[in-house]
Amino acid sequence: MAHISVQVVGQGSSVILIPGLSSPRATWDGVVPALAKNHRVYLVQVNGFGGDDPRGNLQPGILDGIVDDLHTLITGAKLGAVPLVGHSMGGLVSLMLARAHPEDVQKALIVDALPFIGAIFAPAATAEMLKPQAEMMRNQMASLYGKPFPDAVGQMIAQQNALKPASRATLAGWSAKADMRVSGQALYEDMTTDLRPELAKIAAPITVLVPWTDARGGEASVLGMYRAQYAGAPKVTIQGVGDSGHFIMLDQPEIFARRLAEFLG
């Protein structure tokens, strides 16, 4: 497909796993062996995020293209309504798919993603307000393409998104492999997409896993912000995961595996 590739493992009821920005399908390596015992696991990777051919992702419209490809996957394989698990940008894409094709989504587990990422930058931010910053970040990332990936950039990304040294080392490696032209455009689209007005139209149950630490505001403050951002969703459950960075599956693998199992029932 133009925007994603998919690997399928296991037998049983279907589930689709969608990683986030600059992240390969290896994001889910910690849970796949157990998951595949009872599930047919569809492991998505955004073209260009794993050192692979970016294909259709060198043009604008990456997020909409991913949604279209997921819809094609679900209808082509006759999966019916399927559970989605999306991390970060993959969580936003899960919400977009549930809005555009409600018949495709049974329920969604959103791993640290907001319907509008701008809420992190400023409570009153709008997608239009973020465009200049998003454009600057897109251009900065694209300028890294074709050059050795700077260690300092990899370390900065890792420290912002994970707590454990092993998690950070993994993240730095993933960032170095991603096509930064694709990552830059995808980040631009993520930053300028506000799904909050659309949440009321998403009928599928949504569970949101939210990492928190005392150093980054504490549980009550962080979870309160997420509850406010998802307030428009008719069926939403917010669950905190303490002592974790953005990559919950790396920083708190046992808790993540347990929450995933509970979600799938």
Secondary structure, 3 states (H helix, E strand, C coil): CCCEEEEEECCCEEEEEECCCCCCHHHHCCCHHHHCCCEEEEEEEECCCCCCCCHHHHCCCHHHHHHHHHHHHHHHCCCCCEEEEEECHHHHHHHHHHHHCHHHEEEEEEECCCCCCHHHHCCCCCHHHHHHHHHHHHHHHHCCCCCCCCHHHHHHHHHHHCCCHHHHHHHHHHHHHCCHHHHHHHHHHHHCCCCHHHHHHCCCCEEEEEEECHHHCCHHHHHHHHHHHCCCCCCEEEEEEECCCCCHHHHCHHHHHHHHHHHHC
